[in-house]
Amino acid sequence: MKHTILITNDDGVEGPGLKALVQGLHDEGHPIVVCVPERERSASTMHLTLHRPLKLRHRLDLLENYSLIDGGADLRIFDVSGYPADCVLAALGGGLPPSTPSPSLCVSGINRGPNMSVDILHSGTIGGARQAGTCGLPAIATSLDSFEENDYQGAVDATIGIIREMCKIIPAVPVNMGRVDGSYSKPTGDDADEILRDALKKGDIFLNLNVPVDWQGEYSSTHLGGRWYRQPIEILEGDDKEWMFKLGAAHIEDEPIEHGDSHCVRLGKASVSTLGTWPQGHPLAISDALMEETITDSGLPSWLISS
């Protein structure tokens, strides 16, 4: 039986990467629950909508957009008048109809545009995956390295390749959903690879995938690289009392750091970074020494390849 996948994003229900991802995973035979913002919510991090109600809609009308296999796996699509983290909490906290299948893992994306280096501090795509991890659900964020109109098939193929490896590690029924044991449930194992696999199962790490437009099938295990946004402010109009400005870098600098995510993507490889769900100082934070073990000289991280 295939793992059930919860899909969220920050590009909204009309996001260009969503349809391609849903179609690809449906063709793979995965039951799918889509719970995404009703409109674009980029750069929203883990924003939660508090102090006002949210609207949740069952979008049966969108099923006609897909080539569904007769008798194939279940597909349900919902949108929310909020942000990616709102969507994940709605899906995992009882906001969806009781008959909705329970997910085995969360996929956030495929995002229009990269999420590398400093981007992870702002990204709603990352925020959706991290929110799933905090709830104890294994997760992956996935992005295409382009803001232009592009074919997402390469990013779909790269994402499915990672999901196949994840599904060899994680059970169909999550072992840590709701984190009922709190910080007492820590990852364990006889070596670094086993500990990291257990951390994935428990939601204490998640994966961040970034795929170049002309991907030729090669992966690279990475850490966060050096990516700098220069001249981020453009003054539009105004006087000496008030003025309008726009955020958006005039240019971006990527440092050629070995195993850096942005550098590897520039070399044409799909970057696979292992990220900690928790900040430094949290009782479930993954140690720096263990995170160093996530880098492999070539290809996918060794811990992700399960025998």
C-alpha positions in Angstrom: 0.0 0.0 0.0 1.3 3.4 -1.0 2.0 6.1 1.6 -0.7 8.9 1.8 0.8 12.3 1.0 -0.3 15.7 2.3 0.6 18.4 -0.1 0.8 22.1 0.8 2.5 25.1 -0.8 2.9 28.9 -0.7 2.0 29.6 -4.3 -1.7 28.9 -3.7 -4.2 26.6 -5.2 -3.4 28.0 -8.7 0.4 27.6 -8.2 2.0 26.3 -11.4 4.0 23.5 -9.6 1.0 22.1 -7.8 -0.8 20.5 -10.7 2.3 18.9 -12.0 3.2 17.5 -8.5 -0.3 16.2 -7.8 -0.5 14.5 -11.3 2.9 12.9 -10.8 2.1 11.5 -7.4 -1.3 10.3 -8.5 0.3 8.5 -11.4 2.6 6.9 -8.8 -0.4 5.5 -7.0 -0.3 7.7 -3.8 -3.5 8.7 -2.0 -3.2 12.5 -1.9 -4.7 15.2 0.3 -4.0 18.7 -1.0 -4.4 21.6 1.6 -3.1 24.8 0.2 -3.7 28.6 0.5 -6.5 30.0 -1.6 -4.0 32.5 -3.1 -0.2 33.1 -3.2 1.4 33.4 0.2 5.1 33.5 -0.7 7.6 34.6 1.9 5.2 33.9 4.7 7.5 31.7 6.8 5.5 29.9 9.5 2.9 32.7 9.7 -0.2 31.6 11.6 -3.6 33.4 11.3 -4.7 34.2 14.8 -7.7 36.2 16.2 -9.9 35.7 13.1 -11.7 32.7 11.5 -10.4 30.9 8.4 -12.4 29.6 5.5 -11.7 26.1 4.3 -13.2 24.8 1.0 -13.4 21.4 -0.5 -12.5 22.0 -4.1 -14.3 19.2 -5.9 -14.3 21.5 -9.0 -10.6 21.2 -9.4 -10.6 17.4 -9.9 -11.5 17.9 -13.6 -8.0 19.5 -14.0 -6.4 16.1 -13.5 -6.1 12.9 -15.6 -7.3 10.5 -12.8 -6.8 6.8 -13.1 -10.1 4.9 -13.0 -10.2 3.1 -9.6 -6.9 4.9 -8.7 -5.8 6.4 -5.4 -7.9 8.9 -3.6 -7.4 12.6 -4.4 -8.9 15.4 -2.2 -8.2 19.1 -2.7 -8.9 21.8 -0.1 -7.9 25.4 0.1 -7.7 27.7 3.1 -8.0 31.5 3.4 -4.6 31.5 5.3 -1.0 30.6 5.0 1.0 27.3 4.5 1.4 26.7 8.3 -2.4 27.3 8.7 -3.0 24.7 6.0 -0.8 22.1 7.7 -2.4 22.6 11.1 -5.9 22.4 9.5 -5.0 19.1 7.8 -3.3 17.6 10.9 -5.4 19.1 13.7 -8.9 18.0 12.7 -9.9 20.8 10.3 -10.7 18.4 7.4 -13.7 16.1 7.1 -13.3 12.9 9.3 -13.2 10.7 6.2 -10.1 12.3 4.9 -7.1 9.9 4.9 -4.4 10.5 7.4 -1.1 11.4 5.8 2.2 9.5 6.0 4.3 12.5 5.0 4.0 16.1 3.9 5.3 17.5 0.6 5.5 21.3 0.4 5.8 22.7 -3.1 6.7 22.5 -5.9 7.6 26.1 -5.4 8.0 28.6 -8.2 11.5 29.8 -7.5 14.4 28.5 -5.3 14.5 28.2 -1.6 18.2 28.0 -0.7 20.6 29.6 1.8 19.0 32.6 3.5 15.7 32.0 1.6 14.8 29.4 4.2 14.3 32.1 6.8 11.5 33.7 4.7 10.0 30.9 2.7 6.4 29.8 3.1 7.3 26.5 1.3 9.9 25.8 4.0 7.5 27.0 6.7 4.9 24.4 5.6 7.4 21.5 5.7 8.8 22.7 9.1 5.2 23.0 10.5 4.6 19.4 9.5 7.8 18.4 11.2 6.8 20.2 14.5 3.7 18.1 14.4 5.7 14.9 14.1 5.1 14.2 10.4 8.0 13.5 8.0 8.3 16.3 5.4 10.1 17.6 2.3 10.1 21.0 0.8 10.6 21.1 -3.0 11.3 24.0 -5.4 12.2 24.7 -9.0 15.1 27.2 -9.5 13.1 29.6 -11.7 10.5 32.3 -11.4 9.6 32.1 -15.1 7.1 29.9 -16.8 8.7 26.5 -17.1 8.0 22.8 -17.5 7.9 21.3 -14.0 8.4 17.7 -15.1 12.1 17.6 -14.1 11.2 18.9 -10.6 8.4 16.4 -10.3 10.8 13.6 -11.3 13.4 14.7 -8.8 10.8 15.0 -6.1 9.3 11.6 -6.7 12.8 10.1 -6.6 13.4 11.5 -3.1 9.9 10.5 -2.0 10.6 6.9 -3.1 13.7 6.9 -0.8 11.8 8.4 2.0 9.0 5.9 1.8 11.6 3.1 2.3 12.4 4.6 5.6 9.2 6.0 7.1 6.2 3.9 8.0 2.7 4.5 6.4 1.4 5.4 9.9 3.6 8.1 11.5 5.3 7.1 14.7 5.3 10.6 16.3 2.1 12.3 15.1 1.0 14.9 17.7 4.3 14.4 19.7 2.4 12.9 22.6 5.8 12.2 24.4 7.0 15.7 23.8 10.8 16.2 24.0 11.2 12.8 25.6 11.0 11.1 22.2 14.4 11.6 20.8 16.0 10.0 17.7 18.0 6.9 18.4 20.2 4.5 16.5 23.5 2.6 16.4 25.2 5.1 14.1 24.7 8.5 12.5 22.7 7.2 9.5 20.3 5.3 11.8 19.8 8.3 14.1 19.1 10.5 11.1 16.5 8.1 9.7 14.8 8.0 13.0 14.9 11.8 13.2 13.1 11.9 9.8 10.5 9.4 11.0 9.9 11.6 14.1 9.8 14.9 12.2 13.0 16.3 13.8 14.7 16.8 10.4 13.2 17.4 7.0 14.5 17.6 3.5 14.9 20.7 1.3 15.1 19.9 -2.5 16.0 22.5 -5.1 16.0 21.5 -8.8 17.6 23.3 -11.7 15.5 24.0 -14.8 17.5 21.7 -17.1 18.0 18.9 -14.5 19.8 15.9 -16.0 19.2 13.5 -13.1 22.1 14.1 -10.8 21.5 14.8 -7.1 23.9 16.4 -4.6 23.8 16.3 -0.8 24.2 19.9 0.4 24.1 22.3 3.3 23.0 25.9 3.2 25.1 28.0 0.8 26.1 31.6 0.7 23.4 33.5 -1.3 23.3 37.3 -1.0 20.6 39.7 -2.2 22.2 43.0 -3.1 20.4 46.4 -3.3 17.1 45.1 -1.9 15.3 48.4 -1.8 14.0 50.4 -4.8 12.6 53.8 -4.0 9.5 54.4 -6.2 8.2 57.9 -5.4 7.6 60.3 -2.5 8.8 63.5 -0.8 10.8 64.3 2.3 8.0 63.2 4.6 6.8 59.9 3.1 7.8 57.7 0.2 7.0 54.4 -1.5 9.5 51.7 -1.9 9.7 48.1 -3.2 11.5 45.1 -1.9 13.4 43.0 -4.5 17.1 42.6 -5.0 18.8 44.2 -8.0 21.0 41.2 -8.3 21.9 38.0 -6.4 25.4 36.8 -5.5 26.0 33.0 -5.0 29.3 32.1 -3.3 31.0 29.0 -4.8 31.0 27.1 -1.5 31.7 23.3 -1.7 28.4 21.4 -1.0 26.6 24.7 -0.7 23.0 24.3 -2.0 22.9 27.3 -4.4 26.4 26.5 -5.8 25.4 22.9 -6.5 22.2 24.0 -8.3 24.3 26.3 -10.5 26.3 23.3 -11.4 23.1 21.6 -12.7 22.6 19.3 -9.7 19.4 18.9 -7.6 20.3 20.0 -4.2 19.2 17.8 -1.3 19.7 19.5 2.1 18.9 18.0 5.5 17.4 20.7 7.7 16.7 20.6 11.4 13.1 21.3 12.4 14.1 22.9 15.7 16.3 25.9 16.4 19.5 25.7 18.3 18.8 25.4 22.0 15.6 23.4 21.7 15.8 20.0 23.4 15.1 18.2 20.1 17.6 20.2 18.1 20.0 18.1 16.0 23.6 18.5 16.9 26.1 20.2 14.5 28.2 17.1 14.5 25.3 14.9 13.4 24.3 17.4 10.7 27.8 17.3 9.3 27.2 13.6 8.6 24.4 14.5 6.2 27.0 15.4 3.5 28.0 12.8 1.0 30.8 13.4 -1.5 28.4 12.6 -4.4 24.7 11.8 -4.9 22.1 11.6 -2.3 22.9 11.8 1.4 24.0 8.3 2.6 21.5 8.3 5.5 18.7 8.6 3.0 19.7 5.4 1.1 18.2 2.6 3.2 19.3 -1.0 2.6 
